[in-house]
């Protein structure tokens, strides 16, 4: 999940023939399923005690890292071929910073053992205005670790 610039529009992702799982989990701040302890959902990945076992959990942990202003984790889980040279995220208590309000995961698609997609909507407040960003994100697994590759932000006509 890119989330580095909520208004960016990426290149189209080519459709693939694969099975799609509808998740429909409304997640509050930090990307946690309602009632899930932080360590059980994302904390163990963000603290580097474990690698996310799938793209869905990586996406949730990356969203959580965005809410925390944790640029180190977001960068470490971004594929080297698409990762920005520098990434600066504001801490949540910084005045006028983007405030992440919630996450809804719509689909989690396993394409094969090394590729997956997650479609989600992140809600945020920026400059006093509320926004929703829906993105279809691509993930790749290399040497047992999942990485965010790129995403396409969906726009409504």
N, C-alpha and C positions, 0 to 999 in steps of 0.2 A: 504494500500500500504506500503510495507516494506521500500524500498529505503534505508535501513540502510547499505546495502552492495550490490551495483548494480550487482555484479557478483555471488551472492549466488543463488543456485538452490534448490528449496524446494521439498516437496513431491507432488506427483500428486494429483489433486483434482478429485474426482469421478464425472463423468458426471451425470447430473440430468435432468429429463424431466421438462422443464419449457419454458416459452415464453422468447424470446430474443429480445431486442430492439437495433437496430443499431443506434449508436449516430453519429459517424464520425464528431466530433467537433475537429478541430485543435485549440489547446489552446496555447497561447504564455506563457512566464514566468508567474509564479504565478497561473497557472491553471485557469485563467479567460477566459471566452468566449470573443472573440474580441469585444472591445467596452464596456464591462461590468465594471461598477464601482466596486472598491475593496469591499466596504461595501455590495453591493448588491449580490456579488458572495460568498465571503469567509470571509471578515472581521468580520461580525457579529458572525460567528461561532468561529473564532480564538480568538476574544475578549471575548468569553463566554457569549455574549448577547443573544444567541439562540443556540439550538442544530440543527445540520444538519437534515433536514426532510427526507433525504433518503441517501442511500449508495453512490450514484453518487456525491452528494454535499459534503458528508464527504470526499470522495476520493479527490475531487478537493481542498478542504480546507487543507487536509493533505499535498498534493503536494505543495500548497502555503506555508505552514508552513516549509516544507523542504527548499524551496527557501529562506526563511527568517532566517533559522537556529533556528527555534522555537521548541526546543526539548520538552518543557513543553506541548505544544498542541499535538504534535505527540504522546507523552506518554499517555496523558489523553484520547486520542481517540483510543488507542490500547487496545484490550481486555486483561483483567488481566491474562488469562490463557496462553497467548503467548507473552505478553509484556516483553521486556528485562529488567533486573534489573536496568540498567543504560543506558541512551542514550545521547550521546554527538554529537551535530551537529555544524559544523563550521558556523560562521556568513558569509554572502555572500561576505563581503569585506576582509576576511581573505586570505592572500597570499597562493597560492597552494591549496585552498579549492575546493571541487567539485563545479562546476558551473552548475546549472540546466538551460537548454536552452529552453525547451518547453514540452508540454504535448498534446498527442492525445488520445482521448477516443474512443475506437473502439466499445465496447458493454457495455450495462448496463442491467443486467438480474435480474429481481425480481423473486425469487424462491417461496417465500411465505411472509407473513407479517413480518417475523422476520429474513429472510435470503435473501441475494442478492450477486451478483458477478459483478465486473467491470473489463473489460479487457482494458488495456491502454498501450501506449508506452511513456516513458519519455526519453527525449534527454538530455545528459549532457556532460560536458567536465571535464576530470580528468587527471592530469599529462600532459596536453597539447594535449591529444588525445580526439576525439569525440566518444561517444558511444550512443547506443540506447538500452533501456531495455524494453522489453514487458513483462507484468505480468498479470496474472489472479488472482484477489484478492477476498477473501471471507470476507463478512461482516455479522454481527449479530446485531439484535436490542434487547436490554434488557431494561426494564422499560422505554420505549419510546426513548432511546438514541441508536444511531448506533455506532458500534465499528468495527475497522479493526481487523480481526482475523489472517489471514495468506494469503500468496500469493505464486504462482508458477511462477518463472521466466522462460519464454520460451526461448529455444535456437534453433538456426537454424542448421540443419545438413550439 
